Amino acid sequence: MTGIILHAPAQQNSNRRQQILIIGGTSGIGLAVARCYLAQGHQVSVAGRHPHKVPSALREQYPQLQCLQLDIRDAAAVRDCIAIFSESGLDLLLVSAGMYFNARSQQLTAAQCADMIGINVHGVQYAFEAATQLMLRQGHGQLAVIASVAGLLKADPGASVYSATKRQVIQIADTYRRAYAPFGLQVSTIIPGYINTARLRELNGGDASHKPFLLSEDDAAQRITDGIAKRKAIIAFPRRMIWLIRLLNLLPASLLQFRK
């Protein structure tokens, strides 16, 4: 899947030091992306429910790293978090927060469904809306969100609620992209395959090496930051996984066994 580059009225210099906020950046792929941006010399803030997860060694290595407490399900808290950047400006917002429950091993509870919808869908909307208002005032900015290849599946009986939320994320990003491109804002939708995070290993008994086309966190983070720097609308990888999803979409839903 080839990324579409949107042409903004005023292109920002990617070499300058940027103000970057990563919601869901205290662990996993969000933290891996934060490491990349810190290594490039940018001012990075990571926000999540458990900021203590950020290694103390990383904080010591990069004093410019800011760790914020945030529950993305709380619309007011999200607005307050974004408001922190009113004076300094916000060049990039990346929403990496996500929730997954295994619907194959147990029946989902109402609370679990609410968590997935609240974090994966409503949280993205809260963050995009607050950041958009700030970026419109400052005259530039880029929004990015991490979806999943699961969101490309037309039907997925193994993770139907999760897949549905990720399909919505892709649609939300597309809506913002079309609406705000004329105003100079870019929106990137990140659609990764399997990434060898601690969470994925936890879901697979401690070892995710059997997952197809498995990527390391560092590899995925590099692809993400490269795509964002190029202002790509769609950052989907690995290519073989995208082709596999296209093939699966041709099969009857009863045969699909897409698993987290």
N, C-alpha and C positions, 0 to 999 in steps of 0.2 A: 504494500500500500504506500503510495507516494504522497509525501506531505505537500500541501498547498501553501505557498508563501503569500501572505497578505501584505500589500504595500501600504504602509501607513503614511500619512501626510508628513510626519516628522520622525525620522528614524533616530533611535537613541544609539549612542556610541557604546558598543558592547564591551569595549576595553576599559571603560571607566568603572570606578567602584560603585556598585549598585546596592540598594537597600532591598533585601530579599526576605520574605516571610514564608516559612513552610509550616503549614498547619498539618499536624501528624508527622512532624519532623523529629520527634524525640526517639524514634527507633525505626528499624526496618529500612525500607527503600528511601523514606523521607530523610532519615539521618544520613544515609549514604550520599544522597544528593547534596545535603548540607555540607558534608565533608568536601565534596567537589568544589562547591562555591567558596568555601572558606579557603581552600588551597589556592583559588584564583584571586584571593584578596578582597572578596566582597564582604559587606556587612550583612550578616545572616542572623535572623531570629527564627527559632523553632518553637512551636507551640503544641501543647498536647495535655492530656489529663495527667500524665506522669512525667513531668520534666526532669525528675531525679534520675530517670533512665539514661539521660545523656551522660556519657563517661566523663568523670572529672578530669581525666587526662586531656580530653578534647577541649574542655573549657580552659584549661591551663595553657594549652598550645595556641588557642585562638581567643584572646581576651575580647575580641569584638563579637563573639558569639553571645547572643541573648536568648535565654530560655524562659518561656512564658507558660503559665498555667492556663489551660483553656479546654472547655468541653464544647466541641463544635455543635452540639445539639442545642446549645443555649444561644438563641439569636442575639440577645442583649449583650452577652459576653463576647460574642464574635464582633459585634459592632464596636465595643469598647477596645478590643484587641487591635482592630484595624485603625481605630482613632489614634492609637499611640504614634502612628506614622504620619499624622497630619502635618507636622512641622518638618520632619526630615524627608518626607516623601516616601513613596513605595513604588519601586520599579517592577517588582515581580511578586505575585502571590502564587504559590504552588499549594494546592490542596492534595495532600497525600493520605489524609485520614480515611480509614475504611474499616468495615466490620464484616466478618464472615462467620457463619455458623453452618455446621455440616448437617444438611437435611436428610442425608442417607442413613446415618447411624441412629438418629433419633428424630422424633417429630418436633418441629419447631414450635416453641411456645409463642404466645402473643407478645411477651416482653422481648424475645429474641428478634421477632419480626420488626417490632417497633424500633429496636436498637439499629438494625440494619438500615431501615428506611430513614431514621433520624440522622444517622451518621453519614451514610452513603449518598443520600439524596438531599434531605432538608439542610444538612450542614453545608453542602456545596452551594446551595442556593443562598444561604445566609452569608457565606464568605464572599461569593461572587458579587452579591448585591452591595455589600458594604465596601468592598474594594473598588468596585466600578465607580461608585459615587466619589471616592477619593481620587481615583485616577482621572476622572473627567475634570475635576477641579484643577488638578495639576497639569493636565494636558497630555499625558502619556501614561503608559503602563502595559503590563502583560499579565494575563491570567492563565493559569495552567492547572490541570486536574488529572490525577491518575485514575483511570478507569480500569478495564480488564478485558482480555480477549473473551471472557465469559459474556461480556456485553455484546459481542458480535454474533453470538449464537441466537438463532431464531427460536430454538426451543431447547431447554436443558432440564430434564426431569430430576437430575441429580442435585442441582443447586438453583432451583427456579427463582426463589426470592432474591438471592444474591445476583443472579444474572439479570433479573428484571431491574434491580437498582442500578446496576452498571450500565444497562441500556439507557436508563433515564439520565445518568451522568453524561453519557455521550450526547444525548439530545439536548440537555441543558447547555453544555458547552457550545454546541452548534448554534443554538438560539442566541447566546451572548455574542458569538463570533459574527453572526450576520447583523445583529442589531448595532454593535458598537464599532465595527470596522470603519465606518465612515467618520468616526470621531477619533481615530488614531489608536484605538486599543486593539491589541492582539490577544487571541485566545488559542491555547494549545491543548489538545486532547491527547493524553498519553495512554496508549493501549498496549500494555506489556503482556507477555506470556508468563510462564513460571519463573519466579525469581527466588533464589535460594536464601530466603530470609529465615530467621529464627521461628517466626510464626508458621511458615510453611512446613518447616521441619517438625514443629510441634504437632501439626495436624496430620503428619505422616509418620508418627512413631519415632521421631528423632532423625529420620533420614529421608530426604526428598530426591535422592540421586536418580530414582527411577522415573522421574517426571520428564516428559518429552521436551527437548530443546531447552533444558534448564540453564539459566544464566546466573552468574554471580551478581551480588549487589553492586559491586564496583563497575562491572560491565554495563549493567542496566542504568546506573547513575550517569555514566559517561554518555550513553545513547540519549538519555533524557536531556542532559545539559546541552549537548550538541544540537539537538532538535530545537530546544527552546531558543538557543542563541541564533539559530537560522530562521526564527519566527515561523516554524512549521505549524500548520493548523492541526495536522494529524501526525503523531509520532507513534507508530505501531511497529512492534518488533517481538521476537525475531521473525524474519520474513517467512521461514518455513512454518512457523506456528500459525501465521495469518492464512497461509494457503491451506493448512490443515482445517482451520475453522471454516473456510469457504467450502471445503469438501464435505465436512460434517453437516453443513447447512443443506446439502443436497440429499441427505439421508433422512429416513423416517425418524420422527422424534423418539420413538420407542427404542431405537438403536443407540441413541446418544448416551455416553457414559463419561461426560466431561467432569472431572473431579478435581477438587482443590487439593 
